[in-house]
Amino acid sequence: MKYDVEKQELTIDDVRALVPLIDGKLDLHIFVDRTGIEVFAAGGEVFMPINYNLEQANQFFSIHVDGGKAILENFELYKLKSIW
């Protein structure tokens, strides 16, 4: 996942969407599971469902910012148990 500050563009696995900053901040709600990533951005005005199959051996996920600085103000992580 990468955000370009100048273009105000979010890129996930070569899928791009315009995501405006709100009061100079990027608001993201990210849901990741084995079959995909769902991102709600800009107060819910942007929705990005991405089919992304994570390999069992590589469950690495990262966020990058291009064209500016980023300060992570709030981060919450919830690990859910399997329903199977």
N, CA, C and O atoms as a printed pandas DataFrame, in Angstrom:
     atom_number atom_name residue_name chain_id  residue_number  x_coord  y_coord  z_coord
0              1         N          MET        A               1    0.855   -1.165    0.000
1              2        CA          MET        A               1    0.000    0.000    0.000
2              3         C          MET        A               1    0.899    1.225    0.000
3              4         O          MET        A               1    1.853    1.312    0.774
4              5         N          LYS        A               2    0.585    2.172   -0.878
5              6        CA          LYS        A               2    1.414    3.370   -0.982
6              7         C          LYS        A               2    0.503    4.579   -1.196
7              8         O          LYS        A               2   -0.484    4.497   -1.927
8              9         N          TYR        A               3    0.839    5.705   -0.554
9             10        CA          TYR        A               3    0.078    6.933   -0.731
10            11         C          TYR        A               3    0.996    8.010   -1.280
11            12         O          TYR        A               3    2.057    8.272   -0.714
12            13         N          ASP        A               4    0.589    8.640   -2.388
13            14        CA          ASP        A               4    1.327    9.743   -2.989
14            15         C          ASP        A               4    0.657   11.044   -2.551
15            16         O          ASP        A               4   -0.474   11.326   -2.947
16            17         N          VAL        A               5    1.350   11.831   -1.738
17            18        CA          VAL        A               5    0.793   13.044   -1.156
18            19         C          VAL        A               5    0.465   14.083   -2.234
19            20         O          VAL        A               5   -0.592   14.712   -2.196
20            21         N          GLU        A               6    1.372   14.255   -3.187
21            22        CA          GLU        A               6    1.159   15.265   -4.230
22            23         C          GLU        A               6   -0.069   14.956   -5.084
23            24         O          GLU        A               6   -0.854   15.854   -5.392
24            25         N          LYS        A               7   -0.235   13.704   -5.463
25            26        CA          LYS        A               7   -1.381   13.299   -6.292
26            27         C          LYS        A               7   -2.619   12.982   -5.463
27            28         O          LYS        A               7   -3.720   12.864   -6.002
28            29         N          GLN        A               8   -2.437   12.845   -4.149
29            30        CA          GLN        A               8   -3.489   12.376   -3.237
30            31         C          GLN        A               8   -4.075   11.072   -3.778
31            32         O          GLN        A               8   -5.287   10.922   -3.936
32            33         N          GLU        A               9   -3.161   10.132   -4.057
33            34        CA          GLU        A               9   -3.529    8.869   -4.685
34            35         C          GLU        A               9   -3.051    7.700   -3.837
35            36         O          GLU        A               9   -1.894    7.656   -3.420
36            37         N          LEU        A              10   -3.944    6.761   -3.587
37            38        CA          LEU        A              10   -3.638    5.552   -2.840
38            39         C          LEU        A              10   -3.482    4.410   -3.834
39            40         O          LEU        A              10   -4.328    4.225   -4.709
40            41         N          THR        A              11   -2.389    3.634   -3.700
41            42        CA          THR        A              11   -2.132    2.503   -4.589
42            43         C          THR        A              11   -1.998    1.241   -3.766
43            44         O          THR        A              11   -1.228    1.182   -2.807
44            45         N          ILE        A              12   -2.764    0.229   -4.157
45            46        CA          ILE        A              12   -2.690   -1.081   -3.516
46            47         C          ILE        A              12   -2.622   -2.117   -4.630
47            48         O          ILE        A              12   -3.563   -2.261   -5.410
48            49         N          ASP        A              13   -1.502   -2.841   -4.702
49            50        CA          ASP        A              13   -1.350   -3.911   -5.689
50            51         C          ASP        A              13   -1.720   -3.442   -7.098
51            52         O          ASP        A              13   -2.478   -4.117   -7.795
52            53         N          ASP        A              14   -1.196   -2.308   -7.515
53            54        CA          ASP        A              14   -1.417   -1.680   -8.831
54            55         C          ASP        A              14   -2.844   -1.171   -9.051
55            56         O          ASP        A              14   -3.184   -0.812  -10.179
56            57         N          VAL        A              15   -3.669   -1.127   -8.043
57            58        CA          VAL        A              15   -4.997   -0.516   -8.125
58            59         C          VAL        A              15   -4.888    0.863   -7.486
59            60         O          VAL        A              15   -4.391    0.997   -6.367
60            61         N          ARG        A              16   -5.357    1.897   -8.206
61            62        CA          ARG        A              16   -5.212    3.277   -7.727
62            63         C          ARG        A              16   -6.569    3.923   -7.514
63            64         O          ARG        A              16   -7.539    3.634   -8.215
64            65         N          ALA        A              17   -6.607    4.815   -6.517
65            66        CA          ALA        A              17   -7.814    5.596   -6.262
66            67         C          ALA        A              17   -7.413    6.956   -5.722
67            68         O          ALA        A              17   -6.450    7.081   -4.966
68            69         N          LEU        A              18   -8.166    7.975   -6.121
69            70        CA          LEU        A              18   -7.966    9.304   -5.559
70            71         C          LEU        A              18   -8.551    9.328   -4.162
71            72         O          LEU        A              18   -9.733    9.047   -3.963
72            73         N          VAL        A              19   -7.706    9.668   -3.191
73            74        CA          VAL        A              19   -8.126    9.708   -1.794
74            75         C          VAL        A              19   -7.700   11.056   -1.225
75            76         O          VAL        A              19   -6.527   11.252   -0.907
76            77         N          PRO        A              20   -8.646   11.989   -1.093
77            78        CA          PRO        A              20   -8.279   13.315   -0.592
78            79         C          PRO        A              20   -7.947   13.290    0.900
79            80         O          PRO        A              20   -8.491   12.500    1.671
80            81         N          LEU        A              21   -7.042   14.176    1.268
81            82        CA          LEU        A              21   -6.745   14.369    2.684
82            83         C          LEU        A              21   -7.892   15.146    3.316
83            84         O          LEU        A              21   -8.498   16.001    2.669
84            85         N          ILE        A              22   -8.186   14.858    4.550
85            86        CA          ILE        A              22   -9.212   15.584    5.295
86            87         C          ILE        A              22   -8.498   16.346    6.396
87            88         O          ILE        A              22   -7.902   15.743    7.289
88            89         N          ASP        A              23   -8.555   17.670    6.336
89            90        CA          ASP        A              23   -7.829   18.520    7.289
90            91         C          ASP        A              23   -6.348   18.160    7.323
91            92         O          ASP        A              23   -5.723   18.162    8.383
92            93         N          GLY        A              24   -5.789   17.847    6.139
93            94        CA          GLY        A              24   -4.382   17.520    6.036
94            95         C          GLY        A              24   -4.020   16.126    6.506
95            96         O          GLY        A              24   -2.839   15.808    6.641
96            97         N          LYS        A              25   -5.016   15.287    6.760
97            98        CA          LYS        A              25   -4.758   13.941    7.281
98            99         C          LYS        A              25   -5.370   12.887    6.367
99           100         O          LYS        A              25   -6.397   13.105    5.725
100          101         N          LEU        A              26   -4.701   11.738    6.334
101          102        CA          LEU        A              26   -5.189   10.594    5.588
102          103         C          LEU        A              26   -5.898    9.668    6.564
103          104         O          LEU        A              26   -5.293    9.164    7.510
104          105         N          ASP        A              27   -7.173    9.452    6.325
105          106        CA          ASP        A              27   -7.998    8.605    7.197
106          107         C          ASP        A              27   -8.212    7.269    6.506
107          108         O          ASP        A              27   -8.850    7.212    5.455
108          109         N          LEU        A              28   -7.679    6.176    7.090
109          110        CA          LEU        A              28   -7.816    4.846    6.508
110          111         C          LEU        A              28   -8.358    3.867    7.538
111          112         O          LEU        A              28   -7.950    3.877    8.699
112          113         N          HIS        A              29   -9.274    3.028    7.100
113          114        CA          HIS        A              29   -9.727    1.863    7.861
114          115         C          HIS        A              29   -9.434    0.675    6.963
115          116         O          HIS        A              29  -10.007    0.555    5.880
116          117         N          ILE        A              30   -8.541   -0.205    7.410
117          118        CA          ILE        A              30   -8.038   -1.286    6.574
118          119         C          ILE        A              30   -8.419   -2.627    7.194
119          120         O          ILE        A              30   -8.185   -2.873    8.376
120          121         N          PHE        A              31   -9.011   -3.483    6.368
121          122        CA          PHE        A              31   -9.365   -4.833    6.786
122          123         C          PHE        A              31   -8.596   -5.801    5.893
123          124         O          PHE        A              31   -8.708   -5.747    4.668
124          125         N          VAL        A              32   -7.810   -6.690    6.513
125          126        CA          VAL        A              32   -6.979   -7.625    5.767
126          127         C          VAL        A              32   -7.325   -9.035    6.214
127          128         O          VAL        A              32   -7.387   -9.325    7.408
128          129         N          ASP        A              33   -7.550   -9.913    5.231
129          130        CA          ASP        A              33   -7.691  -11.330    5.552
130          131         C          ASP        A              33   -6.963  -12.133    4.481
131          132         O          ASP        A              33   -6.246  -11.558    3.662
132          133         N          ARG        A              34   -7.136  -13.444    4.473
133          134        CA          ARG        A              34   -6.382  -14.290    3.547
134          135         C          ARG        A              34   -6.759  -14.086    2.092
135          136         O          ARG        A              34   -5.978  -14.443    1.210
136          137         N          THR        A              35   -7.916  -13.532    1.809
137          138        CA          THR        A              35   -8.377  -13.429    0.423
138          139         C          THR        A              35   -8.414  -12.007   -0.115
139          140         O          THR        A              35   -8.681  -11.810   -1.301
140          141         N          GLY        A              36   -8.157  -11.027    0.710
141          142        CA          GLY        A              36   -8.204   -9.680    0.179
142          143         C          GLY        A              36   -7.995   -8.595    1.207
143          144         O          GLY        A              36   -7.829   -8.837    2.402
144          145         N          ILE        A              37   -8.012   -7.392    0.680
145          146        CA          ILE        A              37   -7.856   -6.184    1.479
146          147         C          ILE        A              37   -9.019   -5.271    1.151
147          148         O          ILE        A              37   -9.346   -5.083   -0.021
148          149         N          GLU        A              38   -9.644   -4.706    2.159
149          150        CA          GLU        A              38  -10.695   -3.712    1.962
150          151         C          GLU        A              38  -10.270   -2.444    2.674
151          152         O          GLU        A              38   -9.937   -2.467    3.859
152          153         N          VAL        A              39  -10.284   -1.339    1.946
153          154        CA          VAL        A              39   -9.875   -0.060    2.511
154          155         C          VAL        A              39  -11.032    0.921    2.400
155          156         O          VAL        A              39  -11.595    1.121    1.324
156          157         N          PHE        A              40  -11.373    1.520    3.513
157          158        CA          PHE        A              40  -12.326    2.624    3.551
158          159         C          PHE        A              40  -11.501    3.863    3.863
159          160         O          PHE        A              40  -10.767    3.884    4.851
160          161         N          ALA        A              41  -11.612    4.897    3.032
161          162        CA          ALA        A              41  -10.777    6.078    3.187
162          163         C          ALA        A              41  -11.621    7.340    3.090
163          164         O          ALA        A              41  -12.777    7.307    2.669
164          165         N          ALA        A              42  -11.012    8.456    3.493
165          166        CA          ALA        A              42  -11.646    9.776    3.409
166          167         C          ALA        A              42  -13.013    9.777    4.076
167          168         O          ALA        A              42  -13.997   10.242    3.501
168          169         N          GLY        A              43  -13.065    9.256    5.281
169          170        CA          GLY        A              43  -14.323    9.250    6.033
170          171         C          GLY        A              43  -15.382    8.354    5.428
171          172         O          GLY        A              43  -16.574    8.583    5.633
172          173         N          GLY        A              44  -14.967    7.326    4.679
173          174        CA          GLY        A              44  -15.901    6.392    4.071
174          175         C          GLY        A              44  -16.318    6.767    2.658
175          176         O          GLY        A              44  -17.109    6.055    2.039
176          177         N          GLU        A              45  -15.798    7.876    2.137
177          178        CA          GLU        A              45  -16.168    8.292    0.781
178          179         C          GLU        A              45  -15.487    7.467   -0.301
179          180         O          GLU        A              45  -15.949    7.440   -1.441
180          181         N          VAL        A              46  -14.391    6.794    0.044
181          182        CA          VAL        A              46  -13.683    5.953   -0.907
182          183         C          VAL        A              46  -13.646    4.534   -0.355
183          184         O          VAL        A              46  -13.304    4.317    0.807
184          185         N          PHE        A              47  -14.003    3.566   -1.204
185          186        CA          PHE        A              47  -13.954    2.154   -0.836
186          187         C          PHE        A              47  -13.128    1.425   -1.883
187          188         O          PHE        A              47  -13.400    1.526   -3.080
188          189         N          MET        A              48  -12.117    0.688   -1.427
189          190        CA          MET        A              48  -11.244   -0.062   -2.334
190          191         C          MET        A              48  -11.214   -1.531   -1.919
191          192         O          MET        A              48  -10.486   -1.887   -0.992
192          193         N          PRO        A              49  -11.988   -2.389   -2.584
193          194        CA          PRO        A              49  -11.854   -3.826   -2.338
194          195         C          PRO        A              49  -10.800   -4.405   -3.276
195          196         O          PRO        A              49  -10.896   -4.231   -4.491
196          197         N          ILE        A              50   -9.807   -5.084   -2.738
197          198        CA          ILE        A              50   -8.706   -5.609   -3.529
198          199         C          ILE        A              50   -8.592   -7.111   -3.289
199          200         O          ILE        A              50   -8.437   -7.552   -2.151
200          201         N          ASN        A              51   -8.670   -7.892   -4.364
201          202        CA          ASN        A              51   -8.443   -9.329   -4.253
202          203         C          ASN        A              51   -6.946   -9.557   -4.126
203          204         O          ASN        A              51   -6.196   -9.270   -5.059
204          205         N          TYR        A              52   -6.509  -10.061   -2.999
205          206        CA          TYR        A              52   -5.089  -10.218   -2.725
206          207         C          TYR        A              52   -4.908  -11.447   -1.860
207          208         O          TYR        A              52   -5.148  -11.399   -0.653
208          209         N          ASN        A              53   -4.495  -12.528   -2.449
209          210        CA          ASN        A              53   -4.336  -13.774   -1.702
210          211         C          ASN        A              53   -2.982  -13.812   -1.011
211          212         O          ASN        A              53   -1.941  -13.896   -1.662
212          213         N          LEU        A              54   -3.009  -13.751    0.301
213          214        CA          LEU        A              54   -1.775  -13.813    1.081
214          215         C          LEU        A              54   -1.303  -15.255    1.172
215          216         O          LEU        A              54   -2.085  -16.170    1.432
216          217         N          GLU        A              55   -0.016  -15.434    0.953
217          218        CA          GLU        A              55    0.552  -16.768    1.098
218          219         C          GLU        A              55    0.708  -17.083    2.580
219          220         O          GLU        A              55    1.013  -16.204    3.385
220          221         N          GLN        A              56    0.500  -18.327    2.922
221          222        CA          GLN        A              56    0.598  -18.738    4.327
222          223         C          GLN        A              56    1.976  -18.428    4.905
223          224         O          GLN        A              56    2.082  -18.043    6.069
224          225         N          ALA        A              57    3.046  -18.592    4.097
225          226        CA          ALA        A              57    4.408  -18.368    4.573
226          227         C          ALA        A              57    4.785  -16.892    4.616
227          228         O          ALA        A              57    5.749  -16.531    5.291
228          229         N          ASN        A              58    4.044  -16.023    3.908
229          230        CA          ASN        A              58    4.383  -14.609    3.846
230          231         C          ASN        A              58    3.134  -13.783    4.129
231          232         O          ASN        A              58    2.360  -13.499    3.215
232          233         N          GLN        A              59    2.936  -13.404    5.352
233          234        CA          GLN        A              59    1.775  -12.616    5.725
234          235         C          GLN        A              59    2.200  -11.203    6.105
235          236         O          GLN        A              59    1.706  -10.637    7.081
236          237         N          PHE        A              60    3.120  -10.639    5.327
237          238        CA          PHE        A              60    3.679   -9.317    5.560
238          239         C          PHE        A              60    2.803   -8.266    4.888
239          240         O          PHE        A              60    2.356   -8.460    3.758
240          241         N          PHE        A              61    2.560   -7.165    5.571
241          242        CA          PHE        A              61    1.752   -6.073    5.041
242          243         C          PHE        A              61    2.437   -4.775    5.429
243          244         O          PHE        A              61    2.849   -4.616    6.578
244          245         N          SER        A              62    2.568   -3.829    4.477
245          246        CA          SER        A              62    3.237   -2.578    4.798
246          247         C          SER        A              62    2.522   -1.401    4.169
247          248         O          SER        A              62    1.742   -1.557    3.230
248          249         N          ILE        A              63    2.801   -0.214    4.701
249          250        CA          ILE        A              63    2.241    1.035    4.210
250          251         C          ILE        A              63    3.404    1.996    3.972
251          252         O          ILE        A              63    4.283    2.137    4.821
252          253         N          HIS        A              64    3.403    2.666    2.795
253          254        CA          HIS        A              64    4.449    3.614    2.442
254          255         C          HIS        A              64    3.827    4.946    2.050
255          256         O          HIS        A              64    2.716    4.988    1.521
256          257         N          VAL        A              65    4.545    6.032    2.311
257          258        CA          VAL        A              65    4.115    7.367    1.900
258          259         C          VAL        A              65    5.188    7.939    0.989
259          260         O          VAL        A              65    6.373    7.901    1.321
260          261         N          ASP        A              66    4.776    8.475   -0.169
261          262        CA          ASP        A              66    5.695    9.132   -1.094
262          263         C          ASP        A              66    5.375   10.612   -1.160
263          264         O          ASP        A              66    4.206   10.999   -1.151
264          265         N          GLY        A              67    6.402   11.439   -1.227
265          266        CA          GLY        A              67    6.213   12.869   -1.444
266          267         C          GLY        A              67    5.942   13.672   -0.190
267          268         O          GLY        A              67    5.501   14.817   -0.287
268          269         N          GLY        A              68    6.187   13.121    0.969
269          270        CA          GLY        A              68    5.956   13.874    2.196
270          271         C          GLY        A              68    6.293   13.045    3.415
271          272         O          GLY        A              68    6.804   11.930    3.309
272          273         N          LYS        A              69    6.003   13.600    4.560
273          274        CA          LYS        A              69    6.234   12.912    5.828
274          275         C          LYS        A              69    4.909   12.366    6.336
275          276         O          LYS        A              69    3.839   12.865    5.987
276          277         N          ALA        A              70    4.997   11.345    7.158
277          278        CA          ALA        A              70    3.796   10.756    7.741
278          279         C          ALA        A              70    4.012   10.551    9.230
279          280         O          ALA        A              70    5.085   10.136    9.669
280          281         N          ILE        A              71    2.985   10.845    9.987
281          282        CA          ILE        A              71    2.981   10.580   11.421
282          283         C          ILE        A              71    1.765    9.715   11.697
283          284         O          ILE        A              71    0.635   10.101   11.402
284          285         N          LEU        A              72    2.002    8.556   12.257
285          286        CA          LEU        A              72    0.913    7.649   12.606
286          287         C          LEU        A              72    0.326    8.104   13.929
287          288         O          LEU        A              72    0.971    7.992   14.971
288          289         N          GLU        A              73   -0.898    8.616   13.890
289          290        CA          GLU        A              73   -1.519    9.151   15.100
290          291         C          GLU        A              73   -2.301    8.099   15.879
291          292         O          GLU        A              73   -2.366    8.148   17.107
292          293         N          ASN        A              74   -2.890    7.154   15.164
293          294        CA          ASN        A              74   -3.711    6.156   15.833
294          295         C          ASN        A              74   -3.626    4.853   15.062
295          296         O          ASN        A              74   -3.749    4.842   13.837
296          297         N          PHE        A              75   -3.418    3.757   15.772
297          298        CA          PHE        A              75   -3.339    2.448   15.142
298          299         C          PHE        A              75   -3.992    1.437   16.066
299          300         O          PHE        A              75   -3.623    1.322   17.234
300          301         N          GLU        A              76   -4.950    0.715   15.546
301          302        CA          GLU        A              76   -5.602   -0.345   16.318
302          303         C          GLU        A              76   -5.549   -1.617   15.498
303          304         O          GLU        A              76   -5.863   -1.603   14.307
304          305         N          LEU        A              77   -5.159   -2.705   16.115
305          306        CA          LEU        A              77   -5.053   -3.992   15.448
306          307         C          LEU        A              77   -5.905   -4.995   16.201
307          308         O          LEU        A              77   -5.816   -5.116   17.422
308          309         N          TYR        A              78   -6.731   -5.713   15.454
309          310        CA          TYR        A              78   -7.580   -6.724   16.047
310          311         C          TYR        A              78   -7.335   -8.030   15.290
311          312         O          TYR        A              78   -7.485   -8.072   14.069
312          313         N          LYS        A              79   -6.972   -9.062   15.980
313          314        CA          LYS        A              79   -6.785  -10.365   15.366
314          315         C          LYS        A              79   -8.021  -11.195   15.675
315          316         O          LYS        A              79   -8.384  -11.402   16.833
316          317         N          LEU        A              80   -8.653  -11.660   14.615
317          318        CA          LEU        A              80   -9.870  -12.439   14.771
318          319         C          LEU        A              80   -9.543  -13.928   14.727
319          320         O          LEU        A              80   -8.609  -14.348   14.045
320          321         N          LYS        A              81  -10.311  -14.711   15.453
321          322        CA          LYS        A              81  -10.176  -16.152   15.393
322          323         C          LYS        A              81  -10.863  -16.672   14.140
323          324         O          LYS        A              81  -11.787  -16.054   13.612
324          325         N          SER        A              82  -10.395  -17.806   13.686
325          326        CA          SER        A              82  -10.984  -18.429   12.506
326          327         C          SER        A              82  -12.392  -18.934   12.814
327          328         O          SER        A              82  -12.673  -19.381   13.926
328          329         N          ILE        A              83  -13.265  -18.858   11.824
329          330        CA          ILE        A              83  -14.613  -19.399   12.016
330          331         C          ILE        A              83  -14.672  -20.871   11.649
331          332         O          ILE        A              83  -15.700  -21.521   11.841
332          333         N          TRP        A              84  -13.567  -21.403   11.118
333          334        CA          TRP        A              84  -13.539  -22.800   10.686
334          335         C          TRP        A              84  -13.012  -23.685   11.766
335          336         O          TRP        A              84  -12.918  -24.898   11.578
